[in-house]
Amino acid sequence: MLERLMQHYKHAMTTSYSPNDSTYEWFQTELGQTFGILKSSLSETEKELLVTLFHQIQKTNEGNFSVSQQKWYDFLFSEKPIDTPPLAAEQSNVRFYYFYLTKPIDDKQSFEEAVQGILNSDLILWLNSSQGIIIEEKPTAILEMDSLKNLSDTLTSDFYVEPFLYIGQLQKNDSYLREKFKQEQNCFQTVHHTSNRERVISFYEALPLLVLKSPSKISGNLLSNHLVEALEDNELIHTIEAFLQSNLNASSTAKRLFIHRNSLQYRLEKLLEKTGIDIRIFSNAAFIFLAIMVARLENK
């Protein structure tokens, strides 16, 4: 259906949702996919037809935001450039989670309580009645994927709605955070419109899908600054490459590098603490292999 609409409206249609862009009429499919069509390209008859076929998205009421929510919303979505993140300077990391629901829910408070029971955050920004962002201001490096999948199951059973949860990278709290967020959000919006998406997926699992779906969107700007800095560490990049060449075998890697296995584990833990990437997990190893290729192509 979306492909046919895209063929009809061409450049007047977008699948990159922007809550502050009032030049579009925004809609959502039964699968939770969002799209917008320029108001200037829609007749009243066409709009009425679209409203009967899809859920029309209404912008969230910012008046209901807390002080913290409003600061983050302004930082992430305001048309004015804001260089200083709302996060305290002494906090070095932040992680964003992006959720899409297949239909709107009325009991947002209970939804938020369910989310807060799993994630270490009470900062949830609703962009509309079925889509939002969870901001984890004190993230742990290690992702508890089983807990996040349990959260998805809980939301499905309690609210009778199918949620899609996309887990962002461990981002650095710096002046580039807003741009990194936009790149990451755009990546997940593209992945969400694919037919083979999972209900819970991390950025490390999403990047290969993005390569297949929309290779033109792949760039070094997608990578978190923590990872970019890690890939500039010669010893660490040498260790990563040796680990990949040894098929993720720690003993073989240690022999290849002529170091003790404990020294290798220390380096891998250093990578995990800095970037949130556990290269001992296959999907993470596949991601970092692609990330290295992307970074090298950018530097050519």
C-alpha positions as CSV (number, residue, x, y, z in Angstrom):
1,M,0.0,0.0,0.0
2,L,2.7,2.5,1.0
3,E,4.6,1.7,-2.3
4,R,1.5,2.6,-4.3
5,L,1.0,5.8,-2.4
6,M,4.7,6.7,-2.9
7,Q,4.3,6.1,-6.7
8,H,1.3,8.4,-6.7
9,Y,2.5,11.2,-4.5
10,K,6.2,10.9,-5.2
11,H,8.2,13.6,-3.5
12,A,5.1,14.9,-1.7
13,M,5.3,11.8,0.5
14,T,7.7,10.9,3.2
15,T,8.2,8.0,5.7
16,S,10.5,10.0,8.0
17,Y,8.3,11.2,10.7
18,S,9.0,14.6,12.2
19,P,6.6,15.7,15.0
20,N,7.2,19.4,14.4
21,D,6.6,19.4,10.6
22,S,3.1,20.8,10.2
23,T,3.4,21.0,6.4
24,Y,2.4,17.3,6.3
25,E,-0.7,15.3,7.2
26,W,0.6,12.3,9.2
27,F,-0.9,8.8,9.1
28,Q,-0.1,5.4,10.5
29,T,-0.8,1.9,9.0
30,E,-2.1,-1.1,11.0
31,L,1.6,-2.3,11.2
32,G,2.6,0.9,13.0
33,Q,4.3,2.4,9.9
34,T,4.1,6.2,9.8
35,F,4.0,8.4,6.7
36,G,3.2,11.9,5.7
37,I,1.8,13.6,2.7
38,L,2.2,17.3,2.0
39,K,-1.0,19.2,2.8
40,S,-0.7,21.2,-0.4
41,S,-0.8,17.9,-2.4
42,L,-3.9,16.6,-0.8
43,S,-7.5,17.4,-1.8
44,E,-10.2,17.2,0.9
45,T,-11.6,14.1,-0.8
46,E,-8.1,12.4,-0.7
47,K,-7.6,13.4,2.9
48,E,-11.0,11.9,3.9
49,L,-10.2,8.7,2.1
50,L,-6.8,8.4,3.9
51,V,-8.4,9.1,7.2
52,T,-10.8,6.1,6.7
53,L,-8.0,3.8,5.6
54,F,-5.3,4.8,8.2
55,H,-5.0,6.3,11.7
56,Q,-4.4,10.0,11.5
57,I,-1.6,11.1,13.7
58,Q,-2.0,14.0,16.0
59,K,0.9,15.8,17.5
60,T,1.4,15.2,21.3
61,N,0.4,18.0,23.7
62,E,3.7,19.5,24.9
63,G,1.8,21.2,27.7
64,N,1.7,17.8,29.5
65,F,5.5,17.6,29.6
66,S,7.5,17.8,32.8
67,V,10.4,20.2,32.9
68,S,12.9,17.4,32.0
69,Q,10.7,16.2,29.2
70,Q,10.4,19.7,27.7
71,K,14.1,20.3,27.8
72,W,14.8,17.0,26.0
73,Y,12.0,17.6,23.5
74,D,13.4,21.1,22.7
75,F,16.9,19.8,22.4
76,L,16.0,17.0,20.1
77,F,13.3,18.6,17.9
78,S,13.4,22.4,18.2
79,E,14.1,24.2,15.0
80,K,16.6,26.3,16.9
81,P,20.0,24.8,17.3
82,I,20.7,23.8,20.9
83,D,24.3,22.7,21.4
84,T,24.2,21.8,25.1
85,P,22.4,18.6,26.0
86,P,20.0,18.6,29.0
87,L,22.2,15.9,30.6
88,A,24.6,17.0,33.4
89,A,28.1,17.5,32.1
90,E,29.6,14.8,34.5
91,Q,27.4,12.1,32.9
92,S,29.2,10.8,29.9
93,N,26.7,8.5,28.4
94,V,23.0,8.4,27.3
95,R,21.0,5.9,25.3
96,F,17.8,6.4,23.3
97,Y,15.1,3.8,22.8
98,Y,12.5,4.3,20.0
99,F,9.1,2.6,20.2
100,Y,6.3,2.3,17.7
101,L,2.9,0.8,18.6
102,T,0.6,-0.7,15.9
103,K,-2.3,1.3,17.3
104,P,-2.8,4.2,19.8
105,I,-3.3,3.4,23.5
106,D,-5.4,5.4,26.0
107,D,-3.7,4.4,29.2
108,K,-0.3,5.9,28.8
109,Q,0.4,6.0,32.5
110,S,0.2,2.2,32.8
111,F,2.3,1.9,29.7
112,E,5.0,4.1,31.2
113,E,4.9,2.2,34.5
114,A,5.5,-1.1,32.6
115,V,8.4,0.4,30.7
116,Q,9.9,1.9,33.9
117,G,9.8,-1.5,35.5
118,I,12.3,-2.8,33.0
119,L,14.3,0.3,31.9
120,N,16.3,2.5,34.3
121,S,14.4,5.6,33.1
122,D,11.2,7.6,33.7
123,L,11.9,9.9,30.8
124,I,9.4,9.0,28.0
125,L,8.6,11.5,25.2
126,W,5.4,10.7,23.4
127,L,5.7,12.1,19.8
128,N,2.1,11.1,19.2
129,S,-0.4,8.6,20.6
130,S,1.5,5.6,19.2
131,Q,5.1,6.6,18.9
132,G,7.8,7.9,21.3
133,I,11.3,7.9,22.7
134,I,12.6,6.6,26.0
135,I,15.7,8.4,27.2
136,E,18.0,6.5,29.5
137,E,20.2,9.1,31.2
138,K,22.3,6.6,33.2
139,P,22.6,3.6,30.9
140,T,24.6,0.4,31.6
141,A,27.0,-0.7,28.9
142,I,25.5,-4.2,28.7
143,L,22.0,-4.5,27.1
144,E,19.7,-7.0,28.8
145,M,18.0,-8.2,25.6
146,D,16.0,-10.9,27.3
147,S,14.4,-8.3,29.7
148,L,13.6,-6.0,26.7
149,K,11.9,-8.9,24.9
150,N,10.0,-9.7,28.1
151,L,8.9,-6.0,28.1
152,S,7.6,-6.4,24.6
153,D,5.6,-9.5,25.5
154,T,4.2,-7.7,28.6
155,L,3.1,-4.7,26.5
156,T,1.4,-7.0,24.0
157,S,-0.5,-9.0,26.6
158,D,-1.5,-6.1,28.8
159,F,-2.3,-3.5,26.2
160,Y,-3.4,-5.7,23.2
161,V,-1.0,-3.8,21.0
162,E,2.1,-5.0,19.1
163,P,5.1,-2.8,20.1
164,F,8.3,-2.4,18.1
165,L,11.3,-1.4,20.2
166,Y,14.5,-0.1,18.7
167,I,17.6,0.2,21.0
168,G,20.1,2.9,20.2
169,Q,23.8,3.0,20.7
170,L,25.6,4.1,23.8
171,Q,25.9,7.8,22.9
172,K,28.4,10.3,24.1
173,N,27.1,13.3,26.0
174,D,28.6,16.0,23.9
175,S,27.7,18.8,21.4
176,Y,27.2,16.2,18.6
177,L,24.5,14.3,20.5
178,R,21.5,16.0,18.7
179,E,22.9,15.1,15.3
180,K,23.7,11.6,16.4
181,F,20.2,11.2,17.6
182,K,18.7,12.4,14.3
183,Q,20.9,10.0,12.3
184,E,20.0,7.1,14.6
185,Q,16.3,7.9,14.5
186,N,16.3,8.1,10.7
187,C,18.0,4.7,10.6
188,F,15.3,3.1,12.8
189,Q,12.5,4.7,10.8
190,T,13.9,3.2,7.7
191,V,14.3,-0.3,9.3
192,H,10.8,0.0,10.7
193,H,9.4,0.2,7.2
194,T,11.0,-3.1,6.2
195,S,8.9,-6.3,6.1
196,N,11.3,-8.5,8.0
197,R,11.8,-6.4,11.1
198,E,11.9,-7.9,14.6
199,R,9.9,-6.6,17.5
200,V,13.0,-5.8,19.5
201,I,16.2,-4.9,17.7
202,S,19.4,-3.1,18.6
203,F,21.3,-0.7,16.4
204,Y,24.0,-3.3,16.0
205,E,21.4,-5.7,14.5
206,A,19.7,-2.9,12.5
207,L,22.8,-1.7,10.6
208,P,23.0,-4.8,8.3
209,L,19.3,-4.3,7.4
210,L,20.0,-0.7,6.6
211,V,22.8,-1.7,4.3
212,L,20.4,-3.9,2.4
213,K,17.4,-1.6,2.5
214,S,19.0,1.8,2.0
215,P,22.8,1.7,1.5
216,S,22.8,5.4,0.5
217,K,22.1,6.3,4.2
218,I,25.2,4.5,5.5
219,S,27.8,6.9,6.7
220,G,30.3,7.4,9.5
221,N,27.9,9.9,11.1
222,L,25.7,7.0,12.0
223,L,28.3,5.7,14.4
224,S,28.4,6.9,18.0
225,N,31.3,9.1,19.0
226,H,32.3,6.5,21.6
227,L,32.8,4.0,18.8
228,V,34.5,6.5,16.5
229,E,37.0,7.2,19.2
230,A,37.5,3.5,19.9
231,L,38.3,2.8,16.3
232,E,41.0,5.4,16.4
233,D,42.8,3.4,19.2
234,N,45.5,1.4,17.2
235,E,45.9,-1.3,19.9
236,L,42.2,-1.7,20.2
237,I,41.5,-1.9,16.5
238,H,44.3,-4.4,16.1
239,T,42.8,-6.5,18.8
240,I,39.3,-6.3,17.2
241,E,40.6,-7.3,13.8
242,A,42.6,-10.3,15.3
243,F,39.5,-11.4,17.1
244,L,37.4,-11.3,14.0
245,Q,40.1,-13.1,12.0
246,S,40.2,-15.8,14.7
247,N,36.4,-16.4,14.3
248,L,35.7,-14.9,17.7
249,N,37.9,-17.5,19.4
250,A,39.6,-16.0,22.5
251,S,42.4,-18.6,22.7
252,S,43.3,-18.3,19.0
253,T,43.2,-14.5,19.2
254,A,45.5,-14.4,22.2
255,K,48.0,-16.6,20.4
256,R,47.8,-14.5,17.3
257,L,48.5,-11.3,19.3
258,F,51.2,-13.0,21.5
259,I,49.4,-11.9,24.6
260,H,47.9,-13.6,27.7
261,R,44.2,-14.5,27.4
262,N,43.5,-12.3,30.4
263,S,45.0,-9.3,28.6
264,L,42.7,-10.0,25.7
265,Q,39.7,-10.2,27.9
266,Y,40.8,-6.8,29.5
267,R,40.8,-5.2,26.0
268,L,37.4,-6.6,25.1
269,E,36.0,-5.4,28.3
270,K,37.5,-2.0,27.6
271,L,35.7,-1.9,24.3
272,L,32.4,-3.0,26.0
273,E,32.7,-0.3,28.7
274,K,33.5,2.4,26.2
275,T,31.0,1.6,23.5
276,G,28.4,-0.8,24.9
277,I,29.5,-3.3,22.2
278,D,30.2,-6.9,23.4
279,I,32.2,-8.2,20.4
280,R,31.9,-11.8,21.8
281,I,28.3,-11.7,20.6
282,F,28.0,-12.6,16.9
283,S,25.6,-9.8,15.9
284,N,27.8,-7.2,17.6
285,A,30.9,-8.7,15.9
286,A,29.1,-8.5,12.5
287,F,28.2,-4.9,13.3
288,I,31.7,-3.8,14.3
289,F,33.1,-5.4,11.1
290,L,30.7,-3.2,9.1
291,A,31.5,-0.2,11.2
292,I,35.2,-0.6,10.5
293,M,34.5,-0.7,6.8
294,V,32.3,2.4,7.0
295,A,34.9,4.3,9.0
296,R,37.7,3.4,6.6
297,L,35.7,4.4,3.5
298,E,34.9,7.7,5.1
299,N,38.6,8.4,5.7
300,K,39.6,7.7,2.1
